[in-house]
Amino acid sequence: MRSIAGRVSPGTGSSSSLRPRPPVALYLHVPFCRSLCPYCDFVAVAGSAARGPSSRIAAFLDALVVELGLRADALDARFGPPGPGRQALESVYFGGGTPSLLPAETIAGLLALVDERFGLAFGAEVTLEANPGRDERGDPRALRKAGVTRLSFGAQSLRPAELRLLGRRHRSADVADAVAAAQAAGIGSVNLDLLYDLPGQSFADWIETLEAALALRPDHLSLYALTLDDPDAEGLTGPAGDHLPVASGARAWRERARPRQDDDRAAGQYHYAASVLARDGWHGYEISNWARPGHESRHNLAYWERRPYEAVGPGAHAFDGTVRRWNAARLDGYLAALLPAGGGAPALPPGGQEQLDPAMAAAEELILGLRTDRGVRREALLALPAGSSIFGWALAGELVELVQLGEDARVRLTSRGRLLSNELFSRLV
């Protein structure tokens, strides 16, 4: 049952209007970390590339500015410049890697450029991912002054033994200090990422982490089952792939870790967390995400609602309403394209894209919509070629329920359906 949940209404992203549209959100990928965790598949580089005299951060930032300009030029040519005829961005997300390694003034400069070239709406959500360690979290007061409104801390666990197992550099006390500092600085929203189904993790261990996290009074929690995929075997790590090859040490760690995971235990851990958070008034608005009222991630909602978003940086993914596009993960290729040797003209970085047809878009809309607590319109599910049989199967298996939201009859996942969501999603594609 390796389908434990891992990462609204379709609204403006409806596949009934499959057409290119300007972005409402922007993702910037910063691929540098102090060290690499053995379970992580995000695009990240560490060691001398991330610090010291051989650091490549300065070159990366130069390349990122060039890519922002090229992407903005392309959007201006397609949709006109930002202004009355084209809405400004509603959210910006700095992901990684560890973007909190960048100085606050660098973040401020990038946001100024984004505002100039893409338009940034008043009150836009600006998220920065951060590690909780003292030398990695950044200065929350300076970040708030730079324009950051939301900090997302990669806590993963609040138990010392589990942090060591995961190769994390911070301590559990660092998480508490980071959250307190962000709250004292007036950061509007604070998220904690936590992992469950860790190798050998008991039910009591998970309860301890969850209770410790809640005691810190964050505004948002993202709870993910630890997944140990093999991007090499999936063909995602080639020159144009959006993943980096798995290091031999990380591969060995994963092989030792997998036998110590347990699907039934993970299901119980997820159900327990969902029950506790619902009891305490948290809004479980997506399979893996809970928020105090008003603190839902607007940027991530844009993904689940299939609204268009732009993206820059190695491995970053974008969507314009009809095409999904990605940059290749490798930093060398990224820098070579945007900062060509010999003073040549810069080019967009290597990568790939996928053109969606109406059938693909309809299935995608249903899968993303079912991840949320609003689910999808019943008619949209039944309109699929095998929609009636899929709906009947899921209803009989208590994976979905039929609810009335306003004038809409909607289908949404039950608690059991959230745990087995991949079983349903596989039938929709």
N, C-alpha and C positions, 0 to 999 in steps of 0.2 A: 504494500500500500504506500509506495513512495510518492504519494500525491498529497501529502500534508501541505496546507497553504504556505506559500513562500512569497512573493512580492505580488451610481448616479444615472443618472439617466443619460443615454447617448446624446440627447439634446442637439447642440449645433454640430456635433461630429457625425450625424446620421449618414449612413451609407446611401440613403435615398438622394443625397446631393453630393455625389462623388465628383469633386472638382477641386483644383488647387486653390488654396487660400493663404493669406499672409499669416505669419506666426503670432500666437498670443503668449508664447513663452520661449525662453532661451535657456539652453543648458550649456555650461562651460566646464569641460573636463580638465582637471589639473592632475597629471599622472605621477606625482611624486610622493614618496613616503620615506620616513626615517628607516623603516625596515619592512620586509614583506611577511605577511602572515601566511602560514601554509595552506589554509583553507580558501584563501581569497582568489577569485577569478576576475576581479575588476582590473582594468588596465592601469598598472602602476609600475614604476621603476624606483629603485632604492640605491643605497650605496653611494659611490662617488658621483653618480649622475644627479643625486638629490642634495648633496652638500659638499663643502670643501672646494678646493681650487678647480676641480674638474666638473663642478656642478653645471648642469645644462638648463637650469631654471631660467636664467636670463635669456638664453637663446629661445627657449620655449615661449616665453612671454612675448618676445619680438615676433615670433611666428604666429602666436595667437592673435595679436593685434592685426597682422596682415590677413589672417583668415577672416576675422570679424569684418574687415573692410571688404573683402571679396564677396562674402556672403551678403553683406548689406547692399553692395552694388547690384548683385543678382536679384535681390528682392525689390530694389527700387525699379529695376528694369521691368520686372513682371507686374508689380502691383502699384507702382508709384511710390514716392517718398512718404515717410510717416507724416501724418497730419490729418486734416478733416476727412480725407478719403480712405485712410488706412489706420486702423486702431493701433495704439501703442501696446507694448508688452505689458501683460498683467503679472508676470513673474519671471524671475531670473534665479537660476540654481547653479551654484558652484559645487561640483561634485568631484570625486577623486577615487583613488589617491587621497591626499590630505591637503585640501586647499587652504586650511588654516595655517599652513606653513608660510603662505604668502603674507608679506607685510600689509597692514590695514591700508596704507596709502596706495599700494598696488591695486587692492580691491576697489578703492575709491576711484582710481584712474580708469580701471576697466569699466566700472559702472557709468562713469561720465561718458566714455566712448560709446557704450551701449545706448545711453540716452540720446546722444547726438545722432547716431546712425540708425537706430531701430525705433527710438521713442520708448520712453518708460513711463507708464501711467502713474498718476498720483496715487499713492497708497499701494504701489505694487509690492508684492511679496518678494523678498530677496533672501534666499536660503544659502547658508554656507555650511558644508560638512566640516566637522572638526574631530580630531582625536582628543580625549580628555587629559592626556598627559600634560604636565606643566610646560614642557618645551615644545608642545605641538598645538595647544588649544588657541593660541593667539590672545590678543587683548580685547575682551568683549566690549569695553567702553570705546576703544578706537574703532572696532568693527561696526558698532552701532552708529558712530559718527560717520563712518564711511558709507553707510546706507544699508547695512545688513539688518534685516528685521526678524530673522529666524535662524537659530543655530541647531544643527543636528549632530549630536555626539554619538560616535561609534563606541558605545560602552561594551556591548556584546554580553558581558556578564558582570556581576558584582561580587563574585566569589574568587578569592586569590588563586586557588588551585586551578580553576577553569581559565582564568586569564593567562596563567603560565602555560597551560595546555595549548591554548590557542595562539601562543606566541605574541600576545599583546604586550606593549611596552608600559602601559599605565597600570596603576593600582586601583582597587575599588574606591579608596579614599579620594583619588583624583577625580572620579566621576562626580562625587558629591561636591567637591570644590569647584569643578567646572560648571555644574548646574547653578550653584549658589552665586558664582561670579557673574554668569550670564543674566540671572534674575536681578542681581544688584545693579547691573549695568543698564537695565531697562530693555533688554532684548525682548521683543514682543511675544515670541513663541520659542519654546525649547523642546526638542525631540530627543528621545533616547532610542537607539537601535539595540535590541536584545536578541540573542540566539537561544533556541531551545533544541532538544535532541542532540546535545553535545555528547561526544563519546563517553560512555559510563556515567552520564549525568542522571542522578536519581530524581524522583518526583519531588522529594524534599529539597533537593538542591535548587530546582527550578522555582519552587515556592519562595525560597530564601531570596533569590535574585529578584523575583517579581515584587515581593513585599518591600525589599530595600529600594527598588526603583520607585515605587509608588510613594514611599516616604519622602523622596526628594521633591515631590510635587511638580513633575514636568507637565508640559501642556499637551504632549503628544507621545505616543509609543508606537514603534514599529517592531513587530515580533516576527522573526523569521526562523523556520526550521533550517538547521544547518544542512546544506546540500553540497555534496562533494562530486561535482560533475567532472567530465574529462573533455575539455574543449579541443584537445588535440584529436581525440577519437571522433569528435563531431565535425571535424574539418573546419574549425573556426579560427585556426591560428596561422594560416598561410599569409603570404605577403599582403593580400587585400582583406584578411580576416579581421574581425573586431575584437579578438582575444589574443593575448600573448601566450606563447608555449608555457606549459607547466614545468617548473624546475624539478630536477630529479629529487631533491630533498622534500619538496612539497608533495610530489607524487608518492613517495614512500610514506610520508605522514598520513596521507589520505587512505592508503591501503591498510595501514594499521588502525585507522579511526573507524572505517566503515563497519567492521564487525561489531563494534561497540555501540552502534546506534540501534534504535529499536522503534519500529513504526507504531506499535501499540502504545508504547510509553509516550511517543511524540503526540499521538492523538489525544491522550489524556492531558498532557501538558498544555496543549492548545485549548482544549475545552475548558480546563480549569481557568486559564487566563481570561478567556472570553466571558466566562460566568462571573468572575470577580470584577472585571472591568465594567460589565453591564450593570451589576449590582451597585457599583460606585458611581454610576452616571456617565461613564465614558461612552462616546459615540463610536461604535465599531463600523466605520463608514466604508471599509474595504477589507478584504480577506485578512490582510496582515497589519492593518493600521487602525489605531484608536486615537481619538482626540477628545479633549475637553471641549464643550460647545464653543464654536467659533474658531477653533485652532486646527481645523482640517487643512492639509497641505493643498493649497490652490494649484501649485505647480504639478503635483502628482495627479490631481484631479483632471488636469488638462490631458494627461496621457490616457487615463481611463475613459474620458469622454470623447477620445479620438479628435481632439482639437489640434490644430496644426502647431508645431513647435520647431524652432531652429536649434542647431547644436554645433558646437565647435570644440576642437581638441581631439587628441588621439582616441579612437574607439567610440566617439560620440555618435549618437543616432538622432536623426531628424525626420520629420513627417510633414508633408504639405497638404494632406487631404487625399492624395492619390498615390504618392510615392513615398516609400520608406528608404532613407538613405543613411549610410554610415561611413565614417572615416576609418581607415585601417588603423590598427592598434600600435604599430611600430613607430617609435619616436624618430628613428633615423629617417624613415620615409617621409614623415610629417615635416621635419625640419628641412629636408632636401627640397621638397616641393615649394615650401613657402619662403625659404631663405636660400635660393639657389646660389651655388658657388659662381664666382666670376661676374656677379652683378646682373645675371639674367632676370627676365620677368618672372615674378612669382606665379605659381599655379596652385589650384586647389589641391589638397592632399589626396593621395590614393584612397580607394575605398570601393564601395559598391552600392547598389540600389535595387529595390524591388517594386515593380509597378503592380498596384492592386487592381484586380478586376472586380466587378460588382459582387460576385459570389464570395471572393476572398474578403472584401470589405464587410459584407453582411455577417459572415462568420466571426470576423474580428470584433465587430461591434457587439455581438452577443457575448463573446468570451470576456471582453473587457467590461461590459455592462454588468454581467453576472458576478464579477468580482466585487461589485459595490453593493451597498445595502438597499439601493433603490432597484436593483435588478434591471430587467428589460421588459418591454411591452410583450404581452402574450402573443399578439399578432405577428410581431417580428420573428419570434421563435417558430411559430407555426408556418410562417412563409417559407422556411427552408424546405428543400426537396424532401427530406426525411424528418421534418420538424414535428409532425404529429406523433410519430413513433418515438422520437427522442424525448419529447415532452411527457408522453405516457410512461416511458421507462423511468425517467427521472422522478416523476410524481409517485409512481408505485414504489420506487426505492427510497422514498422520503429524502431525496437529494434537493428537491425544490418545493416551494409552496406558492400558492396563488394568493396575491394580496391586492387590495384596491387602494391605489394612491391617487386621490383626486378623481378624475374621470377615467383614469387608466387602470385596466386590469393588468397587473404586472407579475412576472415570474422572478423569484429571487431564491438564492440558495438558503437552505436550512443550515443548522449547525453541522449536521452530518454531511450536507452537501459541500460546505466549506472544507471539511476534512478530505473529501473525495472529489474535489472539484476537477482535478485532471482527468478523472474517469469520464466526466460529462464533457469537458472541453474537447477531448480526443474524438468524440462523436460529432462535434460541430464543424470539424474541418475536413 
